[in-house]
Amino acid sequence: MESFKAAIPYLEASNNIGAQALTLAAIGEVQIKLKQDGRAVEAFQQALDISEHLLKNASEEDTLTILRHREKLSFITAQAYERLGSLSQSVSTYLAAAADSRKTGNVQ
């Protein structure tokens, strides 16, 4: 966990925001395993914010990849919100995951 957190400033300095988003998502997943949903949501939200920035200049292929990552991340963020009792935030995040799912064709 600490090595993930230590990497963030280096990724910021090198302007590698894609890797920064993936690292924040990994931090959030570790926080989930540690039953620290509040901290997980913070990390996930930072990663989701970065994904918005990445989408602005992404190629069609990169857009699809970003949306697939964001769909998964939104879904697990919604689950964390649900466990925290933030039901309105959970529902809106589930809806965001569903919207990305439709965009990627990953509708089941």
C-alpha positions in Angstrom: 0.0 0.0 0.0 2.7 2.5 1.0 4.6 1.9 -2.3 1.5 2.7 -4.3 1.0 5.9 -2.3 4.7 6.8 -2.7 4.4 6.4 -6.5 1.7 9.0 -6.9 4.0 12.1 -6.6 6.4 10.6 -9.2 3.6 9.9 -11.6 2.3 13.4 -11.1 5.7 14.9 -11.8 6.2 12.8 -14.9 2.7 13.7 -16.1 1.8 10.1 -16.4 -1.8 10.5 -15.4 -3.0 7.2 -16.9 -0.7 5.3 -14.6 -1.7 7.7 -11.8 -5.4 6.7 -12.3 -4.5 3.0 -12.3 -2.4 3.4 -9.2 -5.3 5.2 -7.4 -7.7 2.5 -8.4 -5.3 -0.1 -7.0 -5.0 1.8 -3.7 -8.8 1.9 -3.6 -9.0 -1.9 -4.1 -6.6 -2.5 -1.3 -8.6 -0.2 0.9 -11.7 -2.2 0.1 -9.9 -5.4 1.2 -8.9 -3.6 4.4 -12.6 -2.7 5.0 -11.8 1.0 4.7 -14.6 2.0 2.3 -14.3 5.7 3.0 -10.7 5.8 2.0 -11.4 3.5 -1.0 -14.1 5.9 -2.3 -11.6 8.8 -2.0 -9.0 7.0 -4.1 -11.6 5.7 -6.6 -13.1 9.2 -7.0 -9.6 10.7 -7.8 -9.2 7.9 -10.4 -12.6 8.6 -11.9 -11.8 12.4 -12.0 -8.6 11.6 -13.9 -10.5 9.4 -16.3 -12.7 12.4 -17.2 -9.6 14.3 -18.1 -8.1 11.4 -20.1 -11.3 11.0 -22.2 -11.1 14.6 -23.5 -8.1 13.8 -25.7 -8.4 10.0 -26.1 -8.5 8.2 -29.5 -11.5 6.0 -30.2 -9.6 2.9 -29.1 -8.3 4.6 -25.9 -11.8 5.9 -25.2 -13.1 2.3 -25.2 -10.3 1.2 -22.8 -10.9 4.1 -20.5 -14.6 3.5 -20.4 -14.2 -0.2 -19.6 -11.9 0.7 -16.7 -14.2 3.4 -15.5 -17.3 1.1 -15.7 -15.6 -1.4 -13.3 -14.3 1.4 -11.1 -17.7 3.1 -10.9 -19.4 -0.2 -10.0 -17.0 -1.0 -7.1 -17.2 2.6 -6.0 -21.0 2.4 -5.9 -20.8 -0.8 -3.8 -18.5 1.0 -1.3 -20.9 3.9 -1.1 -23.7 1.4 -0.5 -21.8 -0.2 2.4 -21.2 3.3 3.8 -24.9 4.0 3.7 -24.6 6.8 1.1 -27.5 5.4 -0.9 -28.1 8.4 -3.2 -24.4 8.5 -4.1 -24.4 4.8 -4.6 -27.4 4.9 -7.0 -25.9 7.7 -9.1 -22.6 5.9 -9.3 -24.3 2.7 -10.3 -26.1 4.6 -13.0 -22.8 6.0 -14.2 -21.4 2.5 -14.4 -24.5 1.4 -16.4 -24.0 4.3 -18.8 -20.4 3.3 -19.4 -21.6 -0.3 -19.9 -23.9 0.8 -22.6 -21.2 2.8 -24.3 -18.8 -0.1 -24.3 -21.4 -2.7 -25.4 -20.9 -4.6 -22.1 -24.6 -4.8 -21.4 -25.7 -8.1 -19.8 
